[in-house]
Amino acid sequence: MPRSCAAVLAIILSVGSLPAQVPPKLKVLMLTGVNNHDWVATTPVLRELLEQTGRFEVRVHEEARGNGPETFAPYDVLLLNYDDFKQTAGPWWDYRAREAMLDFVRNGKGLVSYHSANNAFWGWEEFDKLVGGTWRETATHAPYHSYTVKIVDPDNPITQGMPSTFSETDELYQGLSMQPNIHLLATAYDDPHNCSRNGKVCGSGKDEPLIWTLKYGLGRVFQTALGHDVKAMDSPGFRLTLVRGTEWAATGKVTIPVPPNLK
């Protein structure tokens, strides 16, 4: 073999023997600090779920006031564990912080809306468009209970390879205000026999939307209405869709595998 060919072959073989390059971790900024749910308990669980995949580096930010483009610029995806439900608590997001979040997603990055984050920002119509489905005047839920989540798009990168159903014990939102451009991934039937003690709130008797995606400008939004509390967050289906949905929001792709025991 000519010396030049031997040298090229040696280089190819040596490169082939190198370990695969690990992609840099995706940077997540979790925005919280105000919620009518127990954000103090759920925030560390969300952080652990993401970081234990090895795919994410998470920073928690509890102060909304003063946020701007410079706050969000270092990150790939924002995760909202924030709910100023009808502005019954504070501090509030000012105009600059709100516009910075919209621009972050418009310009090609990602947003994850977790559970009651869709209760936030009443009266801000652009937020409703941003997250695709929000808790407004028509929304409610029957008592916390066990139900079956159904995957309605098994070919989406987030749900691909998952079982067609998984069990959840959680709240089940009904009557959300939905935008027409969402891409629905999962629903659950809301049993009309499941009623509050006074009988005033029962299940809707319909398949209610639970998990969806949408595009906003050049960016991507993932929303899950699951995960009311730490108990609900123990569901393998919630955990897997949360981490895969966050990766998709950040990159438009999913590399986190479905565990063998879930296939």
Secondary structure, 3 states (H helix, E strand, C coil): CCHHHHHHHHHHHHHHCCCCCCCCCEEEEEECCCCCCCHHHHHHHHHHHHHCCCCEEEEEECCCCCCCHHHHCCCCEEEECCCCHHHCCCCCCCHHHHHHHHHHHHCCCEEEEEHHHHHCCCCCHHHHHHHCEECCCCCEECCCEEEEEEECCCCCCCCCCCCCEEEEEECCEECCEECCCCEEEEEEECCCCCECCCCCCECCCCEEEEEEEEEECCEEEEEECCCCCCCHHHCHHHHHHHHHHHHHHHHCCCCCCCCHHHC
